[in-house]
Amino acid sequence: MRGVLGAFLTIWAVTAAGWVVGRWGLLGPAAETVLARLVFFVAAPALLLTTLATADLARVFTPALAAFVASTVVVATVYLGLSRALWPRPAGETAIGTLCASYVNAGNLGIPVAAYALGDVAYAAPVLLFQVLVAAPLAMAVLEADRDGRPGLVGLVLLPLRNPITVGSAIGITLAATGWLPPPEVMRPLELTGSAAVPLALLVLGMSLAGPPPRLTGPDVGPRYTAVALKVICQPVVAYVIARYALGLSGTALLAAAVTSGLPTAQNIYVYASRYGRAETLARDCIVLSTLVAIGSLLAIAAWLG
């Protein structure tokens, strides 16, 4: 347990350093955007490619992923039901709220958590793949239909191919399945580039928290707090129950199911909300609030299961 808690303290310490950098503007006004793009387009794909290329695929697609997927479906369904009954909104706004309640930050936080707390970045890969290949296209279809009256089928099909993290993961899984590795002269630069992903992602996460504080009152109080509670409290509890009692998991596998499900709302939900002009304020508030709450909730999960 001490090792897992120490890993989380390391994660939050680097995140705090990112907050200081962002709060004082040490790298300039565009630093967060530039570093986030560096992680997304370069470092994280390289890290996942090199990690998965040498991974045992049986350790990548584990029952912990099944618990995560099931918990995602459960909390998304609960939010949809509550939203329709208590806060009727257009379909696009409901889709953003549902993503806030169920779409985890598997990139900027999930990869570092998998690396430090779970001991293997491969735990984050299937979560990223599920979200990019399944959850995001479904949400985009709703948002497209809400905006234009019909979804852009070609765009939805090609959506995963425009995500470099998905492409890097797919290449790594293909290499692992075939058992062939490129020569060291090719892999070593990728490994060196990928080693920057974890610290940069945490710095970006901290910098993102240095912006304006989220609203605690006002419009959308019900959807906002419901989404945050479902995301950082209910989803890991559901994942734990499924993993422990339905799948019989224990040890690191059980911790992985609970921790990945307890990650806060992904920052790219705000990107989706802005792109389609739907519930931008709700998305931003849920991202910041869930990230702040997750600082304590993830430590609690680690103390309980670590």
C-alpha positions in Angstrom: 0.0 0.0 0.0 2.8 2.4 0.8 4.2 2.0 -2.7 0.9 2.8 -4.4 0.3 5.8 -2.1 3.8 7.0 -2.8 3.1 6.7 -6.5 0.0 8.9 -6.2 1.9 11.5 -4.1 4.5 11.6 -6.9 1.8 12.2 -9.5 0.1 15.0 -7.5 3.5 16.6 -6.7 4.3 16.9 -10.4 0.8 18.1 -11.1 1.2 20.8 -8.4 4.4 21.9 -10.2 2.4 22.2 -13.3 -0.1 24.4 -11.4 2.7 26.7 -10.3 3.9 27.0 -13.8 0.5 27.8 -15.1 -0.5 30.1 -12.2 2.6 32.3 -12.7 2.7 32.0 -16.5 6.3 30.9 -16.5 6.2 29.4 -20.0 3.9 32.0 -21.6 0.2 32.1 -22.4 0.3 29.4 -25.1 2.4 26.9 -23.1 -0.5 24.6 -22.0 -1.8 24.2 -25.6 1.7 23.6 -27.0 2.6 21.0 -24.3 -0.8 19.3 -24.6 -0.4 18.9 -28.3 3.2 17.6 -27.8 1.9 14.9 -25.5 -1.1 14.1 -27.7 0.6 14.0 -31.0 4.1 12.9 -30.2 5.1 11.6 -26.7 2.0 9.6 -25.7 1.7 7.7 -29.0 5.4 6.8 -28.9 5.1 5.6 -25.3 2.1 3.4 -26.0 3.6 2.0 -29.2 6.8 1.0 -27.5 5.1 -0.3 -24.4 2.5 -2.4 -26.2 4.9 -3.7 -28.8 6.6 -5.8 -26.1 3.6 -6.5 -23.9 1.8 -9.7 -23.3 -1.6 -9.0 -24.9 -3.3 -11.2 -22.3 -2.2 -8.6 -19.7 -3.5 -5.8 -21.8 -7.1 -7.0 -22.5 -7.9 -8.2 -19.0 -11.1 -8.6 -17.0 -10.3 -5.3 -15.4 -11.2 -3.7 -18.8 -14.6 -5.5 -18.7 -15.3 -4.0 -15.3 -14.3 -0.5 -16.6 -16.6 -0.8 -19.6 -19.5 -2.1 -17.5 -19.1 0.7 -15.0 -19.0 3.2 -17.9 -22.3 1.9 -19.3 -23.9 1.9 -15.8 -23.1 5.5 -14.9 -23.9 6.8 -18.4 -27.3 5.1 -18.2 -27.9 6.5 -14.8 -27.0 10.0 -15.9 -29.2 9.7 -19.0 -32.2 8.6 -16.9 -31.7 11.4 -14.3 -31.2 14.0 -17.0 -34.4 13.1 -18.9 -36.4 13.0 -15.7 -35.0 16.0 -13.9 -33.2 18.3 -16.3 -34.6 17.9 -19.8 -32.1 19.3 -22.3 -31.5 19.0 -26.1 -29.8 15.8 -27.1 -26.4 17.4 -27.6 -26.3 18.9 -24.2 -27.4 15.6 -22.7 -24.6 13.9 -24.6 -22.0 16.3 -23.1 -23.3 15.7 -19.6 -23.2 12.0 -20.1 -19.6 12.2 -21.2 -18.8 14.3 -18.2 -20.2 11.5 -16.0 -18.5 8.6 -17.7 -15.6 9.6 -20.0 -12.3 9.3 -18.1 -9.1 11.3 -18.4 -7.1 8.3 -19.6 -4.4 10.4 -21.3 -3.1 13.2 -19.1 -3.8 11.3 -15.9 -4.6 7.7 -16.9 -1.2 7.1 -18.4 0.8 8.5 -15.4 -1.4 6.6 -13.0 -0.9 3.3 -14.9 2.8 3.9 -15.1 3.4 4.8 -11.4 0.5 3.4 -9.4 -0.2 0.2 -11.4 3.3 -0.4 -12.6 2.4 -0.8 -16.3 1.3 1.8 -18.9 -0.5 -1.1 -20.7 -3.3 -0.8 -18.3 -4.3 2.6 -19.8 -4.2 1.4 -23.4 -7.4 -0.6 -23.6 -9.3 2.2 -21.7 -8.1 4.7 -24.3 -9.0 2.4 -27.2 -12.5 1.7 -25.8 -13.2 5.4 -25.4 -11.8 6.5 -28.8 -13.3 3.5 -30.8 -16.7 3.2 -29.1 -17.7 5.9 -26.6 -16.5 9.0 -28.6 -18.0 8.0 -32.0 -21.4 7.3 -30.3 -21.3 10.7 -28.6 -20.2 12.4 -31.8 -23.1 10.8 -33.7 -25.5 12.4 -31.2 -23.8 15.7 -31.4 -23.7 15.7 -35.1 -27.4 14.8 -35.3 -28.3 17.5 -32.8 -26.4 20.1 -34.8 -27.0 19.1 -38.4 -30.0 16.7 -38.2 -27.9 13.8 -39.4 -24.5 12.3 -38.4 -21.5 12.4 -40.7 -20.9 8.7 -41.2 -17.6 9.0 -42.9 -16.3 11.4 -40.3 -17.4 9.1 -37.5 -15.7 6.1 -39.1 -12.5 8.0 -39.6 -12.6 9.6 -36.1 -10.3 7.0 -34.5 -7.8 7.3 -37.3 -7.4 11.0 -36.6 -6.3 10.2 -33.0 -2.5 9.6 -32.9 -2.8 7.9 -29.5 -5.2 5.3 -31.1 -2.9 4.9 -34.0 0.2 4.4 -31.8 -1.7 1.9 -29.7 -2.9 0.0 -32.7 0.6 -0.3 -34.1 2.0 -1.5 -30.8 -0.7 -4.1 -30.5 -0.1 -5.3 -34.0 3.6 -5.6 -33.3 2.9 -7.6 -30.1 0.5 -9.9 -32.0 3.0 -10.6 -34.8 6.0 -11.0 -32.5 8.1 -8.8 -34.8 9.9 -5.7 -33.5 11.6 -3.0 -35.6 15.4 -2.8 -35.1 16.8 -1.0 -32.0 17.8 2.0 -34.2 14.0 2.6 -34.7 12.8 1.7 -31.3 15.3 3.6 -29.2 14.3 7.1 -30.5 10.6 6.2 -29.9 11.4 5.0 -26.4 13.3 8.2 -25.6 10.4 10.3 -27.0 7.8 8.3 -25.1 9.7 8.8 -21.8 8.6 12.5 -21.9 4.9 11.6 -22.0 4.2 11.0 -18.3 5.9 14.1 -16.8 4.6 16.4 -19.6 1.1 15.0 -19.2 1.1 15.8 -15.5 2.5 19.2 -16.0 -0.2 20.0 -18.5 -2.9 18.6 -16.1 -1.6 21.0 -13.4 -1.5 23.9 -15.7 -5.1 23.3 -16.7 -6.1 23.7 -13.1 -4.6 27.1 -12.8 -7.3 28.8 -14.9 -10.5 30.4 -13.6 -12.2 28.4 -10.8 -15.4 26.4 -11.6 -18.8 27.7 -10.7 -20.2 26.2 -7.5 -23.7 27.7 -7.8 -25.9 29.1 -10.6 -27.3 27.3 -13.6 -26.8 23.5 -14.1 -26.1 22.8 -10.4 -28.0 19.5 -10.6 -26.3 18.2 -13.8 -22.9 19.5 -12.7 -22.8 17.8 -9.3 -24.5 14.7 -10.4 -22.0 14.2 -13.2 -19.0 14.8 -10.9 -20.4 12.4 -8.2 -21.1 9.7 -10.8 -17.6 10.1 -12.3 -15.4 10.1 -9.3 -17.5 8.2 -6.7 -20.1 6.0 -8.3 -18.1 4.7 -11.3 -15.2 3.3 -9.3 -17.6 1.8 -6.7 -19.6 0.1 -9.5 -16.3 -1.1 -11.2 -15.1 -2.5 -7.8 -18.4 -4.4 -7.2 -18.3 -5.9 -10.7 -14.6 -6.7 -10.6 -14.6 -8.1 -7.1 -17.9 -10.0 -7.0 -18.8 -10.7 -10.6 -15.3 -11.3 -12.0 -13.5 -12.5 -8.9 -10.6 -10.1 -9.3 -8.1 -9.2 -6.6 -4.7 -7.5 -6.2 -3.5 -5.3 -9.0 -6.3 -6.2 -11.4 -8.9 -5.1 -8.9 -7.0 -1.9 -8.2 -6.7 -1.3 -11.9 -10.4 -1.6 -12.5 -11.3 0.8 -9.6 -8.6 3.3 -10.4 -9.2 3.6 -14.1 -12.9 3.9 -13.5 -12.3 6.6 -10.8 -10.2 8.9 -13.1 -11.8 12.4 -13.5 -13.6 13.7 -16.6 -11.4 13.9 -19.7 -10.3 17.4 -20.7 -11.2 16.7 -24.4 -14.9 16.8 -23.4 -14.6 20.6 -23.3 -13.1 20.4 -26.9 -16.2 18.4 -28.0 -18.5 20.8 -26.2 -16.9 23.9 -27.8 -16.8 22.3 -31.3 -20.5 21.7 -31.3 -21.6 24.7 -29.1 -23.2 22.5 -26.5 -22.9 22.8 -22.7 -19.4 24.3 -22.7 -19.7 25.7 -19.2 -21.0 22.4 -17.8 -18.1 20.5 -19.4 -15.4 22.9 -18.1 -16.8 22.9 -14.6 -17.1 19.1 -14.4 -13.6 18.7 -15.7 -12.1 21.0 -13.0 -14.3 19.8 -10.2 -13.9 16.1 -10.9 -10.1 16.5 -11.2 -9.9 18.3 -7.8 -12.1 15.7 -6.1 -10.2 12.9 -7.8 -7.0 14.0 -6.0 -8.6 12.7 -2.8 -10.8 9.9 -4.2 -7.9 8.2 -6.0 -5.7 8.3 -2.9 -8.6 6.8 -1.0 -8.9 4.0 -3.5 -5.2 3.4 -3.4 -5.2 3.3 0.4 -8.2 0.9 0.4 -7.0 -1.5 -2.3 -3.3 -0.9 -2.5 
